[in-house]
Amino acid sequence: MVEYSGDCMGSLIEPGSVLHAIPGAEFGAFDLVSVLLDDFTGPWARFVDALSGEGLAGLVKIYLGTYEANDERVCILGQLNPPSLALIPESAIAGIHLINLTRQCSGADLQALGLLATFAGIGTTQKKAA
């Protein structure tokens, strides 16, 4: 179970909601996921510190796909408020699990999801130059 905090998912998830993560479940583009980061050095140190002063770094984001950069797979994760992406190398992820949530976006959140659609389903066969 994951307790959601913040408003990066707009009205899709109420702050303080308890969400159910499903370890081992398959997920794909536009699925909601729980991500636990475990790399607290390099470019991720500031990101982790911004999330929690206690060294804990759990995220709830919209999974959009992966790509390869510098010989490493990178997960593309999105949020609705503001509509933006988090690009996280798999080496910095301790776990990523499907969240069981059936609510749907509407209004501004649906418009934000439309902006993220461009980045969905890239797939692991695509390579990008860094």
All heavy atoms as an XYZ file, in Angstrom:
947
protein
N       0.834     -1.171      0.000
C       0.000      0.000      0.000
C       0.883      1.240      0.000
O       1.965      1.241      0.562
C      -0.917     -0.027      1.217
C      -1.877     -1.190      1.141
S      -3.346     -1.190      2.180
C      -3.031     -0.201      3.545
N       0.404      2.275     -0.657
C       1.138      3.525     -0.802
C       0.226      4.660     -0.391
O      -0.912      4.747     -0.852
C       1.556      3.729     -2.286
C       2.238      5.065     -2.471
C       2.425      2.594     -2.774
N       0.712      5.534      0.493
C      -0.062      6.724      0.837
C       0.400      7.855     -0.062
O       1.568      8.219     -0.074
C       0.111      7.113      2.289
C      -0.760      8.303      2.659
C      -0.707      8.661      4.128
O      -0.091      7.912      4.910
O      -1.270      9.699      4.491
N      -0.531      8.415     -0.821
C      -0.215      9.455     -1.785
C      -0.207     10.823     -1.096
O      -1.097     11.156     -0.335
C      -1.243      9.444     -2.916
C      -1.076     10.576     -3.894
C      -0.068     10.542     -4.841
C      -1.904     11.680     -3.853
C       0.105     11.574     -5.742
C      -1.747     12.725     -4.752
C      -0.744     12.663     -5.677
O      -0.569     13.689     -6.560
N       0.812     11.601     -1.419
C       0.931     12.956     -0.888
C       1.252     13.888     -2.046
O       1.970     13.516     -2.969
C       2.055     13.001      0.151
O       2.227     14.306      0.628
N       0.712     15.097     -2.007
C       1.001     16.068     -3.052
C      -0.181     16.251     -3.979
O      -1.258     15.706     -3.750
N       0.046     17.009     -5.047
C      -1.028     17.233     -6.011
C      -0.552     17.113     -7.460
O      -1.168     17.629     -8.374
C      -1.722     18.564     -5.767
C      -0.798     19.757     -5.928
O       0.415     19.561     -6.127
O      -1.295     20.892     -5.861
N       0.550     16.387     -7.667
C       1.094     16.248     -9.015
C       0.183     15.433     -9.934
O       0.331     15.501    -11.148
C       2.500     15.665     -8.992
S       2.589     13.962     -8.439
N      -0.771     14.721     -9.383
C      -1.720     13.960    -10.198
C      -3.050     14.688    -10.339
O      -4.056     14.094    -10.726
C      -1.953     12.572     -9.602
C      -0.797     11.639     -9.774
S      -0.486     11.289    -11.527
C       1.266     11.451    -11.578
N      -3.062     15.984    -10.043
C      -4.276     16.783    -10.196
C      -5.417     16.212     -9.377
O      -5.217     15.763     -8.248
N      -6.593     16.170     -9.950
C      -7.755     15.644     -9.232
C      -7.901     14.137     -9.392
O      -8.841     13.546     -8.874
C      -9.031     16.348     -9.713
O      -9.229     16.089    -11.087
N      -6.961     13.501    -10.093
C      -7.016     12.059    -10.277
C      -6.871     11.319     -8.943
O      -7.526     10.304     -8.719
C      -5.926     11.610    -11.250
C      -5.928     10.144    -11.655
C      -7.219      9.779    -12.387
C      -4.727      9.836    -12.534
N      -6.020     11.851     -8.055
C      -5.798     11.219     -6.750
C      -5.875     12.293     -5.675
O      -5.184     13.310     -5.760
C      -4.410     10.545     -6.667
C      -4.197      9.581     -7.832
C      -4.256      9.817     -5.343
C      -2.783      9.034     -7.907
N      -6.687     12.062     -4.677
C      -6.798     12.995     -3.552
C      -5.593     12.818     -2.625
O      -5.198     11.683     -2.329
C      -8.080     12.725     -2.764
C      -9.344     12.970     -3.557
C      -9.545     14.438     -3.887
O      -9.219     15.293     -3.042
O      -9.995     14.725     -5.006
N      -4.979     13.933     -2.157
C      -3.880     13.811     -1.192
C      -4.330     13.016      0.027
O      -5.460     13.155      0.496
C      -3.573     15.265     -0.818
C      -4.040     16.054     -2.009
C      -5.259     15.321     -2.518
N      -3.449     12.155      0.504
C      -3.754     11.309      1.655
C      -4.406      9.990      1.283
O      -4.617      9.139      2.148
N      -4.722      9.794      0.004
C      -5.332      8.534     -0.433
C      -4.356      7.383     -0.236
O      -3.153      7.525     -0.442
C      -5.702      8.590     -1.916
O      -6.696      9.537     -2.161
N      -4.889      6.245      0.160
C      -4.089      5.025      0.258
C      -4.336      4.232     -1.017
O      -5.473      3.886     -1.339
C      -4.454      4.206      1.508
C      -3.695      2.886      1.524
C      -4.148      5.008      2.767
N      -3.267      3.996     -1.759
C      -3.338      3.296     -3.040
C      -2.771      1.895     -2.895
O      -1.900      1.651     -2.059
C      -2.544      4.069     -4.095
C      -2.911      5.542     -4.257
C      -1.908      6.238     -5.165
C      -4.319      5.686     -4.787
N      -3.236      0.999     -3.722
C      -2.774     -0.385     -3.669
C      -1.844     -0.665     -4.840
O      -2.262     -0.614     -5.997
C      -3.966     -1.339     -3.687
C      -4.855     -1.173     -2.502
N      -4.602     -1.776     -1.301
C      -5.966     -0.432     -2.318
C      -5.526     -1.421     -0.428
N      -6.371     -0.607     -1.021
N      -0.585     -0.938     -4.532
C       0.397     -1.316     -5.543
C       0.328     -2.827     -5.727
O       0.066     -3.562     -4.774
C       1.794     -0.903     -5.113
N       0.558     -3.270     -6.951
C       0.485     -4.697     -7.262
C       1.857     -5.145     -7.764
O       2.145     -5.049     -8.973
C      -0.599     -4.967     -8.321
C      -1.930     -4.351     -7.896
C      -0.740     -6.465     -8.561
C      -2.983     -4.373     -8.981
N       2.728     -5.606     -6.856
C       4.062     -6.051     -7.281
C       3.967     -7.181     -8.296
O       3.146     -8.094     -8.164
C       4.707     -6.545     -5.983
C       3.950     -5.840     -4.900
C       2.546     -5.711     -5.413
N       4.779     -7.099     -9.327
C       4.844     -8.140    -10.341
C       3.802     -8.034    -11.439
O       3.884     -8.744    -12.433
N       2.809     -7.151    -11.270
C       1.790     -7.000    -12.313
C       2.376     -6.281    -13.522
O       3.210     -5.394    -13.379
C       0.590     -6.228    -11.773
N       1.947     -6.691    -14.703
C       2.405     -6.016    -15.913
C       1.743     -4.643    -16.010
O       0.622     -4.450    -15.569
C       2.057     -6.845    -17.135
C       2.872     -8.109    -17.237
C       2.639     -8.839    -18.554
O       2.296     -8.172    -19.555
O       2.830    -10.055    -18.568
N       2.480     -3.691    -16.581
C       1.939     -2.351    -16.784
C       2.432     -1.831    -18.119
O       3.411     -2.327    -18.676
C       2.305     -1.402    -15.635
C       3.774     -1.352    -15.339
C       4.613     -0.496    -16.028
C       4.330     -2.178    -14.361
C       5.967     -0.450    -15.757
C       5.685     -2.137    -14.087
C       6.502     -1.270    -14.780
N       1.721     -0.849    -18.642
C       2.079     -0.276    -19.936
C       1.784      1.209    -19.956
O       1.468      1.817    -18.919
N       1.856      1.781    -21.135
C       1.658      3.218    -21.300
C       0.323      3.648    -20.700
O      -0.695      2.995    -20.903
C       1.727      3.592    -22.772
N       0.358      4.724    -19.960
C      -0.762      5.375    -19.284
C      -1.214      4.680    -18.006
O      -2.181      5.107    -17.392
C      -1.958      5.611    -20.221
C      -1.644      6.586    -21.305
C      -1.552      6.166    -22.611
C      -1.417      7.918    -21.023
C      -1.245      7.062    -23.628
C      -1.109      8.824    -22.022
C      -1.024      8.392    -23.324
N      -0.526      3.615    -17.584
C      -0.842      3.015    -16.290
C      -0.224      3.850    -15.185
O       0.854      4.435    -15.348
C      -0.311      1.578    -16.195
C      -1.183      0.589    -16.941
O      -2.395      0.856    -17.097
O      -0.658     -0.462    -17.356
N      -0.899      3.892    -14.067
C      -0.389      4.580    -12.886
C       0.538      3.625    -12.154
O       0.207      2.443    -11.969
C      -1.566      4.975    -11.991
C      -1.331      6.070    -10.980
C      -0.949      7.377    -11.653
C      -2.588      6.256    -10.144
N       1.726      4.105    -11.763
C       2.701      3.241    -11.102
C       3.267      3.897     -9.850
O       3.286      5.122     -9.720
C       3.871      2.866    -12.047
C       3.395      1.981    -13.186
C       4.587      4.084    -12.578
N       3.713      3.052     -8.955
C       4.456      3.469     -7.772
C       5.923      3.167     -8.045
O       6.259      2.056     -8.466
C       3.967      2.674     -6.560
O       4.819      2.872     -5.458
N       6.789      4.139     -7.826
C       8.217      3.986     -8.119
C       9.006      4.284     -6.856
O       8.814      5.318     -6.218
C       8.660      4.965     -9.237
C      10.141      4.800     -9.545
C       7.820      4.762    -10.484
N       9.892      3.362     -6.495
C      10.794      3.573     -5.371
C      12.195      3.759     -5.922
O      12.712      2.897     -6.636
C      10.767      2.380     -4.414
C      11.721      2.478     -3.226
C      11.355      3.659     -2.336
C      11.713      1.183     -2.441
N      12.796      4.904     -5.633
C      14.153      5.191     -6.097
C      15.160      4.676     -5.090
O      14.923      4.704     -3.889
C      14.338      6.697     -6.287
C      13.427      7.372     -7.306
C      13.662      8.871     -7.325
C      13.624      6.782     -8.678
N      16.315      4.218     -5.585
C      17.352      3.776     -4.660
C      18.714      4.378     -4.935
O      19.671      4.105     -4.253
C      17.449      2.253     -4.620
C      18.072      1.649     -5.866
O      18.282      2.372     -6.853
O      18.333      0.438     -5.855
N      18.833      5.219     -5.936
C      20.110      5.869     -6.241
C      20.073      7.279     -5.660
O      19.339      8.132     -6.127
C      20.325      5.926     -7.750
C      21.669      6.536     -8.118
O      22.442      6.889     -7.200
O      21.950      6.667     -9.312
N      20.848      7.498     -4.616
C      20.835      8.784     -3.931
C      22.102      9.584     -4.203
O      22.541     10.372     -3.385
C      20.642      8.570     -2.430
C      19.394      7.799     -2.126
C      19.460      6.490     -1.684
C      18.154      8.377     -2.288
C      18.305      5.786     -1.414
C      16.995      7.675     -2.034
C      17.070      6.373     -1.587
N      22.719      9.345     -5.379
C      23.933     10.071     -5.753
C      23.741     10.680     -7.139
O      22.750     10.434     -7.804
C      25.148      9.117     -5.781
O      24.914      8.104     -6.753
C      25.381      8.480     -4.415
N      24.714     11.425     -7.570
C      24.693     11.980     -8.913
C      23.486     12.873     -9.153
O      23.047     13.601     -8.264
N      22.916     12.809    -10.367
C      21.829     13.723    -10.713
C      20.560     13.473     -9.912
O      19.670     14.319     -9.895
C      21.594     13.462    -12.203
C      22.137     12.119    -12.460
C      23.256     11.920    -11.475
N      20.455     12.340     -9.222
C      19.235     12.029     -8.470
C      19.270     12.524     -7.044
O      18.234     12.576     -6.376
C      18.959     10.527     -8.523
C      18.675     10.172     -9.935
C      19.505      9.566    -10.823
C      17.522     10.546    -10.660
N      18.926      9.519    -12.064
C      17.701     10.116    -11.980
C      16.343     11.199    -10.327
C      16.744     10.314    -12.973
C      15.398     11.388    -11.316
C      15.608     10.951    -12.611
N      20.435     12.920     -6.528
C      20.533     13.357     -5.129
C      19.599     14.525     -4.832
O      18.868     14.512     -3.843
C      21.984     13.723     -4.789
N      19.586     15.535     -5.675
C      18.721     16.695     -5.431
C      17.254     16.337     -5.568
O      16.406     16.841     -4.844
C      19.067     17.827     -6.395
C      20.367     18.482     -6.057
C      20.602     19.663     -6.966
N      21.896     20.248     -6.681
C      22.467     21.149     -7.447
N      21.856     21.575     -8.530
N      23.641     21.633     -7.129
N      16.925     15.452     -6.526
C      15.548     15.025     -6.708
C      15.050     14.301     -5.457
O      13.967     14.575     -4.949
C      15.461     14.127     -7.940
C      14.064     13.774     -8.358
C      13.102     14.755     -8.525
C      13.721     12.462     -8.617
C      11.810     14.435     -8.944
C      12.448     12.129     -9.032
C      11.493     13.117     -9.189
N      15.865     13.391     -4.940
C      15.505     12.649     -3.726
C      15.352     13.609     -2.557
O      14.389     13.531     -1.791
C      16.560     11.562     -3.427
C      16.338     10.955     -2.059
C      16.511     10.488     -4.502
N      16.279     14.546     -2.406
C      16.197     15.511     -1.308
C      14.944     16.381     -1.415
O      14.357     16.767     -0.410
C      17.442     16.405     -1.273
C      18.673     15.639     -0.815
O      18.529     14.558     -0.215
O      19.778     16.138     -1.073
N      14.533     16.701     -2.626
C      13.333     17.514     -2.808
C      12.072     16.752     -2.405
O      11.094     17.347     -1.969
C      13.222     17.965     -4.269
N      12.099     15.439     -2.534
C      10.933     14.626     -2.190
C      10.823     14.382     -0.699
O       9.732     14.334     -0.144
C      11.000     13.275     -2.909
C      10.906     13.344     -4.418
C      11.216     11.989     -5.020
C       9.516     13.797     -4.823
N      11.960     14.196     -0.049
C      11.938     13.864      1.367
C      13.284     14.164      1.988
O      14.308     13.778      1.456
C      11.616     12.374      1.546
O      11.813     11.989      2.878
N      13.263     14.829      3.118
C      14.502     15.096      3.838
C      15.012     13.871      4.570
O      16.077     13.885      5.151
N      14.246     12.771      4.531
C      14.623     11.562      5.263
C      15.246     10.500      4.364
O      15.430      9.362      4.781
C      13.378     10.991      5.949
C      12.769     11.966      6.950
C      11.442     11.468      7.485
O      11.076     10.310      7.224
O      10.780     12.232      8.185
N      15.540     10.841      3.121
C      16.155      9.871      2.225
C      15.159      8.872      1.649
O      15.552      7.865      1.087
N      13.863      9.126      1.813
C      12.847      8.252      1.238
C      12.396      8.862     -0.079
O      12.203     10.065     -0.169
C      11.648      8.133      2.181
C      11.961      7.638      3.592
C      10.728      7.705      4.461
C      12.538      6.231      3.553
N      12.228      8.050     -1.086
C      11.861      8.599     -2.386
C      10.881      7.679     -3.090
O      11.263      6.821     -3.866
C      13.107      8.797     -3.233
N       9.613      7.860     -2.805
C       8.580      7.120     -3.501
C       7.793      8.061     -4.380
O       7.484      9.179     -3.980
N       7.483      7.642     -5.575
C       6.759      8.467     -6.527
C       5.512      7.734     -6.991
O       5.516      6.511     -7.101
C       7.609      8.723     -7.779
C       8.996      9.278     -7.630
C       9.699      9.249     -8.975
C       8.940     10.686     -7.107
N       4.478      8.470     -7.288
C       3.340      7.936     -8.019
C       3.275      8.745     -9.306
O       3.134      9.963     -9.273
C       2.024      8.053     -7.213
C       0.839      7.638     -8.068
C       2.099      7.210     -5.949
N       3.427      8.065    -10.413
C       3.483      8.733    -11.714
C       2.733      7.912    -12.757
O       2.351      6.772    -12.514
C       4.941      8.903    -12.188
C       5.806      9.758    -11.287
C       5.399     11.209    -11.340
C       6.331     12.062    -10.495
N       5.687     13.246     -9.990
N       2.574      8.487    -13.936
C       1.981      7.795    -15.070
C       3.125      7.226    -15.901
O       4.013      7.955    -16.342
C       1.145      8.767    -15.924
C       0.008      9.344    -15.091
C       0.596      8.041    -17.161
C      -0.669     10.543    -15.727
N       3.124      5.912    -16.069
C       4.151      5.259    -16.865
C       3.863      5.527    -18.343
O       2.755      5.327    -18.809
C       4.160      3.753    -16.586
C       5.195      3.006    -17.381
C       6.503      2.950    -16.944
C       4.859      2.362    -18.558
C       7.463      2.263    -17.671
C       5.806      1.676    -19.293
C       7.111      1.632    -18.840
O       8.063      0.958    -19.563
N       4.880      5.989    -19.060
C       4.709      6.304    -20.476
C       5.533      5.411    -21.399
O       5.219      5.270    -22.571
C       5.041      7.774    -20.734
C       4.117      8.763    -20.020
C       4.649     10.180    -20.133
C       2.705      8.666    -20.564
N       6.590      4.809    -20.900
C       7.418      3.942    -21.723
C       8.866      4.019    -21.300
O       9.195      4.532    -20.231
N       9.736      3.504    -22.154
C      11.181      3.542    -21.903
C      11.902      3.836    -23.209
O      11.339      3.720    -24.294
C      11.706      2.193    -21.353
O      11.486      1.186    -22.317
C      11.054      1.825    -20.034
N      13.130      4.231    -23.068
C      14.024      4.366    -24.211
C      15.422      4.071    -23.720
O      15.650      3.896    -22.524
C      13.918      5.744    -24.867
C      14.426      6.899    -24.028
C      15.736      7.359    -24.164
C      13.593      7.527    -23.114
C      16.198      8.413    -23.406
C      14.056      8.580    -22.345
C      15.353      9.020    -22.496
O      15.810     10.059    -21.729
N      16.369      3.988    -24.626
C      17.743      3.711    -24.255
C      18.601      4.936    -24.509
O      18.515      5.558    -25.573
C      18.281      2.519    -25.046
C      19.629      2.047    -24.533
C      20.070      0.758    -25.196
O      19.239     -0.156    -25.330
O      21.249      0.696    -25.587
N      19.409      5.309    -23.522
C      20.347      6.425    -23.656
C      21.639      6.038    -22.966
O      21.618      5.552    -21.832
C      19.773      7.696    -23.030
N      22.738      6.252    -23.637
C      24.056      5.935    -23.070
C      24.108      4.507    -22.549
O      24.576      4.248    -21.451
C      24.418      6.933    -21.969
C      24.459      8.345    -22.482
O      24.886      8.581    -23.615
N      23.995      9.290    -21.693
N      23.572      3.566    -23.334
C      23.581      2.137    -23.014
C      22.799      1.785    -21.754
O      23.111      0.802    -21.086
C      25.022      1.623    -22.900
C      25.771      1.741    -24.217
O      25.145      1.505    -25.268
O      26.965      2.079    -24.195
N      21.806      2.567    -21.424
C      20.965      2.262    -20.263
C      19.507      2.569    -20.595
O      19.212      3.552    -21.267
C      21.393      3.088    -19.042
C      20.548      2.779    -17.836
C      21.082      3.383    -16.551
O      21.887      4.333    -16.601
O      20.678      2.906    -15.490
N      18.610      1.706    -20.109
C      17.181      1.981    -20.284
C      16.750      3.057    -19.305
O      17.158      3.090    -18.154
C      16.356      0.718    -20.056
C      16.227     -0.063    -21.330
C      15.403     -1.282    -21.285
N      14.364     -1.336    -20.284
C      13.346     -2.166    -20.332
N      13.228     -3.000    -21.334
N      12.454     -2.194    -19.382
N      15.913      3.950    -19.805
C      15.402      5.076    -19.028
C      13.878      5.014    -19.058
O      13.281      4.882    -20.123
C      15.897      6.416    -19.629
C      15.305      7.593    -18.870
C      17.421      6.471    -19.634
N      13.255      5.102    -17.887
C      11.792      5.121    -17.792
C      11.292      6.546    -17.977
O      11.853      7.490    -17.420
C      11.332      4.614    -16.431
S      11.532      2.853    -16.238
N      10.228      6.677    -18.753
C       9.573      7.963    -18.951
C       8.314      7.955    -18.092
O       7.418      7.137    -18.305
C       9.187      8.191    -20.425
C      10.398      8.021    -21.333
C       8.544      9.560    -20.600
C      10.035      7.962    -22.803
N       8.276      8.834    -17.115
C       7.149      8.935    -16.198
C       6.552     10.322    -16.297
O       7.281     11.304    -16.474
C       7.608      8.657    -14.761
C       8.328      7.327    -14.554
C       8.970      7.278    -13.178
C       7.380      6.166    -14.751
N       5.256     10.434    -16.203
C       4.606     11.727    -16.329
C       3.730     12.053    -15.141
O       3.387     11.190    -14.330
N       3.404     13.333    -15.039
C       2.461     13.803    -14.036
C       1.545     14.822    -14.688
O       1.836     15.323    -15.764
C       3.182     14.396    -12.834
C       3.924     15.679    -13.133
C       4.611     16.235    -11.900
O       5.186     15.496    -11.122
N       4.534     17.538    -11.734
N       0.441     15.123    -14.005
C      -0.580     15.991    -14.582
C      -0.489     17.439    -14.140
O      -0.903     18.333    -14.856
C      -1.975     15.445    -14.226
C      -2.257     14.019    -14.694
C      -3.599     13.551    -14.169
C      -2.194     13.932    -16.203
N       0.018     17.697    -12.951
C      -0.013     19.050    -12.385
C       1.355     19.457    -11.848
O       1.699     19.058    -10.741
C      -1.055     19.121    -11.269
C      -1.201     20.518    -10.716
O      -1.031     21.497    -11.408
N      -1.505     20.605     -9.436
N       2.136     20.216    -12.580
C       1.937     20.621    -13.966
C       2.274     19.454    -14.878
O       3.030     18.556    -14.490
C       2.932     21.766    -14.146
C       4.058     21.425    -13.239
C       3.408     20.749    -12.046
N       1.762     19.463    -16.112
C       2.090     18.379    -17.021
C       3.590     18.388    -17.294
O       4.124     19.356    -17.821
C       1.272     18.674    -18.277
C       0.796     20.077    -18.136
C       0.882     20.450    -16.700
N       4.255     17.326    -16.865
C       5.702     17.259    -17.040
C       6.162     15.816    -16.985
O       5.412     14.914    -16.621
C       6.418     18.108    -15.985
O       6.029     17.735    -14.695
N       7.426     15.625    -17.351
C       8.033     14.301    -17.399
C       9.140     14.182    -16.375
O       9.836     15.154    -16.077
C       8.642     14.044    -18.784
C       7.722     14.101    -19.983
C       8.519     13.926    -21.264
C       6.628     13.067    -19.886
N       9.326     12.960    -15.872
C      10.498     12.601    -15.082
C      11.167     11.462    -15.837
O      10.522     10.456    -16.147
C      10.103     12.162    -13.669
N      12.420     11.632    -16.181
C      13.189     10.622    -16.906
C      14.135      9.974    -15.914
O      15.057     10.625    -15.422
C      13.953     11.274    -18.057
C      13.090     12.130    -18.987
C      13.954     12.845    -19.995
C      12.027     11.287    -19.658
N      13.908      8.700    -15.613
C      14.651      8.046    -14.547
C      15.319      6.786    -15.085
O      14.636      5.868    -15.555
C      13.730      7.698    -13.365
C      13.028      8.970    -12.869
C      14.517      7.032    -12.242
C      12.042      8.745    -11.757
N      16.657      6.717    -15.013
C      17.343      5.505    -15.462
C      16.938      4.316    -14.594
O      16.736      4.456    -13.387
C      18.819      5.823    -15.295
C      18.921      7.139    -14.648
C      17.574      7.730    -14.514
N      16.809      3.157    -15.228
C      16.402      1.969    -14.471
C      17.360      1.659    -13.325
O      16.946      1.109    -12.316
C      16.261      0.768    -15.402
C      14.994      0.828    -16.214
C      14.733     -0.446    -16.991
O      15.678     -1.251    -17.203
O      13.576     -0.630    -17.396
N      18.628      2.025    -13.458
C      19.591      1.755    -12.387
C      19.271      2.541    -11.117
O      19.750      2.198    -10.041
C      21.011      2.079    -12.845
O      21.129      3.467    -13.131
N      18.460      3.587    -11.218
C      18.084      4.394    -10.063
C      16.750      3.959     -9.452
O      16.276      4.557     -8.501
C      18.012      5.868    -10.455
N      16.156      2.904    -10.006
C      14.844      2.452     -9.546
C      14.974      1.135     -8.785
O      15.456      0.146     -9.333
C      13.877      2.285    -10.739
C      13.662      3.636    -11.431
C      12.553      1.682    -10.286
C      12.823      3.567    -12.689
N      14.540      1.139     -7.519
C      14.549     -0.080     -6.716
C      13.335     -0.943     -7.037
O      13.402     -2.168     -6.963
C      14.567      0.270     -5.234
N      12.215     -0.318     -7.377
C      11.007     -1.063     -7.699
C       9.999     -0.178     -8.396
O       9.936      1.022     -8.140
N       9.229     -0.778     -9.276
C       8.159     -0.059     -9.960
C       6.973     -1.017    -10.058
O       7.125     -2.142    -10.527
C       8.626      0.481    -11.333
C       7.538      1.296    -12.009
C       9.131     -0.607    -12.214
C       8.013      2.112    -13.210
N       5.803     -0.583     -9.560
C       4.645     -1.466     -9.450
C       3.383     -0.763     -9.930
O       3.200      0.442     -9.701
C       4.445     -1.903     -7.996
C       5.665     -2.503     -7.380
N       6.192     -3.700     -7.790
C       6.477     -2.051     -6.406
C       7.279     -3.968     -7.073
N       7.469     -2.977     -6.233
N       2.523     -1.533    -10.550
C       1.230     -1.043    -11.004
C       0.389     -0.600     -9.810
O       0.377     -1.262     -8.768
C       0.496     -2.156    -11.760
C      -0.896     -1.825    -12.295
C      -0.802     -0.808    -13.428
C      -1.587     -3.094    -12.768
N      -0.294      0.537     -9.949
C      -1.236      1.017     -8.929
C      -2.646      0.679     -9.408
O      -3.003      0.953    -10.557
C      -1.116      2.553     -8.729
C       0.230      2.918     -8.121
C      -2.263      3.088     -7.893
C       0.388      2.587     -6.665
N      -3.422      0.105     -8.527
C      -4.803     -0.249     -8.838
C      -5.692      0.963     -8.594
O      -6.068      1.251     -7.470
C      -5.240     -1.436     -7.967
C      -6.609     -1.940     -8.320
O      -7.152     -1.601     -9.375
N      -7.185     -2.740     -7.445
N      -5.992      1.706     -9.672
C      -6.847      2.887     -9.580
C      -7.696      2.963    -10.839
O      -7.166      2.870    -11.944
C      -6.002      4.162     -9.451
C      -6.774      5.463     -9.272
C      -7.370      5.545     -7.869
C      -5.901      6.657     -9.536
N      -8.989      3.131    -10.669
C      -9.879      3.114    -11.827
C     -10.476      4.479    -12.156
O     -11.248      4.596    -13.083
C     -11.030      2.108    -11.604
O     -11.726      2.462    -10.403
C     -10.502      0.693    -11.497
N     -10.111      5.527    -11.418
C     -10.637      6.868    -11.731
C     -10.119      7.337    -13.077
O      -9.042      6.949    -13.512
C     -10.206      7.870    -10.657
C     -10.897      7.631     -9.323
C     -10.525      8.689     -8.335
N     -11.194      9.935     -8.707
C     -11.044     11.067     -8.070
N     -10.247     11.139     -7.039
N     -11.673     12.148     -8.461
N     -10.863      8.215    -13.713
C     -10.457      8.748    -14.999
C     -10.281     10.258    -14.913
O     -10.893     10.924    -14.078
C     -11.489      8.397    -16.054
C     -11.571      6.899    -16.257
C     -12.262      6.531    -17.549
O     -12.700      7.388    -18.294
N     -12.336      5.250    -17.827
N      -9.440     10.779    -15.791
C      -9.166     12.212    -15.840
C     -10.325     12.957    -16.496
O     -11.029     12.419    -17.348
C      -7.909     12.484    -16.662
S      -6.409     11.875    -15.947
N     -10.456     14.223    -16.110
C     -11.421     15.104    -16.764
C     -10.864     16.525    -16.732
O      -9.885     16.810    -16.045
C     -12.784     15.038    -16.059
O     -12.658     15.475    -14.718
N     -11.473     17.412    -17.504
C     -11.102     18.826    -17.501
C      -9.639     19.059    -17.810
O      -9.073     18.487    -18.746
N      -8.999     19.907    -16.996
C      -7.593     20.274    -17.206
C      -6.676     19.062    -17.097
O      -5.661     18.987    -17.797
C      -7.172     21.348    -16.204
N      -7.035     18.096    -16.239
C      -6.204     16.892    -16.104
C      -6.222     16.079    -17.399
O      -5.204     15.531    -17.806
C      -6.676     16.030    -14.937
C      -6.458     16.701    -13.598
O      -5.579     17.577    -13.498
O      -7.167     16.342    -12.641
N      -7.353     16.025    -18.057
C      -7.450     15.312    -19.324
C      -6.632     16.030    -20.402
O      -5.960     15.399    -21.216
C      -8.912     15.186    -19.752
C      -9.185     14.320    -20.973
C      -8.637     12.909    -20.788
C     -10.674     14.275    -21.256
N      -6.642     17.359    -20.376
C      -5.819     18.129    -21.316
C      -4.334     17.860    -21.053
O      -3.546     17.719    -21.986
C      -6.123     19.610    -21.193
C      -7.505     19.975    -21.687
C      -7.846     21.430    -21.391
O      -7.299     22.039    -20.472
N      -8.756     21.989    -22.174
N      -3.946     17.799    -19.776
C      -2.553     17.506    -19.419
C      -2.162     16.112    -19.905
O      -1.071     15.917    -20.444
C      -2.354     17.627    -17.910
N      -3.057     15.150    -19.737
C      -2.795     13.797    -20.207
C      -2.593     13.790    -21.724
O      -1.728     13.084    -22.235
C      -3.948     12.875    -19.799
C      -3.710     11.386    -19.939
C      -2.531     10.936    -19.090
C      -4.971     10.623    -19.562
N      -3.345     14.612    -22.422
C      -3.173     14.738    -23.871
C      -1.788     15.239    -24.245
O      -1.212     14.810    -25.249
N      -1.244     16.146    -23.434
C       0.110     16.642    -23.689
C       1.151     15.548    -23.485
O       2.169     15.502    -24.180
C       0.427     17.834    -22.783
C      -0.396     19.098    -23.028
C      -0.108     20.123    -21.934
C      -0.094     19.672    -24.399
N       0.903     14.656    -22.525
C       1.839     13.569    -22.249
C       1.779     12.474    -23.314
O       2.727     11.708    -23.472
C       1.556     12.954    -20.874
C       1.704     13.872    -19.665
C       1.313     13.129    -18.390
C       3.106     14.432    -19.551
N       0.666     12.403    -24.038
C       0.448     11.320    -25.002
C       1.562     11.226    -26.041
O       1.890     10.131    -26.506
C      -0.904     11.496    -25.686
N       2.165     12.335    -26.386
C       3.259     12.349    -27.361
C       4.403     11.442    -26.931
O       5.104     10.881    -27.770
C       3.797     13.792    -27.518
O       2.721     14.622    -27.918
C       4.910     13.868    -28.532
N       4.593     11.284    -25.627
C       5.734     10.541    -25.107
C       5.391      9.100    -24.744
O       6.259      8.358    -24.307
C       6.289     11.260    -23.874
C       6.666     12.680    -24.177
C       5.782     13.717    -23.912
C       7.886     12.970    -24.761
C       6.118     15.030    -24.208
C       8.226     14.277    -25.058
C       7.335     15.308    -24.790
N       4.153      8.698    -24.930
C       3.715      7.369    -24.509
C       4.077      6.301    -25.516
O       4.062      6.532    -26.725
C       2.201      7.371    -24.294
N       4.399      5.122    -24.993
C       4.620      3.961    -25.841
C       5.844      4.015    -26.714
O       5.884      3.382    -27.754
N       6.866      4.748    -26.306
C       8.082      4.843    -27.119
C       8.686      3.461    -27.335
O       9.134      3.139    -28.404
C       9.107      5.813    -26.483
C       8.624      7.245    -26.693
C      10.477      5.626    -27.077
C       9.522      8.286    -26.093
N       8.672      2.634    -26.306
C       9.180      1.272    -26.436
C      10.672      1.181    -26.205
O      11.403      2.144    -26.340
N      11.110     -0.002    -25.843
C      12.505     -0.196    -25.463
C      13.442     -0.320    -26.658
O      14.649     -0.377    -26.485
C      12.657     -1.455    -24.576
O      12.141     -2.560    -25.318
C      11.919     -1.294    -23.279
N      12.923     -0.366    -27.855
C      13.811     -0.499    -29.001
C      14.311      0.826    -29.528
O      15.239      0.872    -30.323
C      13.097     -1.239    -30.150
O      11.952     -0.492    -30.531
C      12.692     -2.645    -29.733
N      13.729      1.908    -29.085
C      14.158      3.223    -29.554
C      15.411      3.660    -28.801
O      15.533      3.444    -27.608
C      13.051      4.248    -29.327
C      11.780      3.898    -30.060
C      11.478      4.876    -31.157
O      12.129      5.905    -31.263
N      10.497      4.578    -31.963
N      16.321      4.290    -29.484
C      17.524      4.824    -28.860
C      17.575      6.318    -29.092
O      17.244      6.795    -30.171
C      18.780      4.174    -29.424
C      18.907      2.708    -29.056
C      20.241      2.183    -29.456
C      20.333      0.727    -29.016
N      21.666      0.203    -29.187
N      17.986      7.047    -28.087
C      18.116      8.492    -28.188
C      19.566      8.862    -27.887
O      20.189      8.279    -27.014
C      17.208      9.194    -27.172
C      15.762      8.780    -27.237
C      15.084      9.396    -28.431
C      13.610      9.019    -28.409
N      12.904      9.332    -29.574
N      20.063      9.837    -28.573
C      21.401     10.339    -28.275
C      21.304     11.305    -27.102
O      20.401     12.123    -27.042
C      21.980     11.044    -29.491
N      22.215     11.192    -26.169
C      22.200     12.077    -25.004
C      22.813     13.407    -25.365
O      23.610     13.541    -26.246
C      22.944     11.455    -23.853
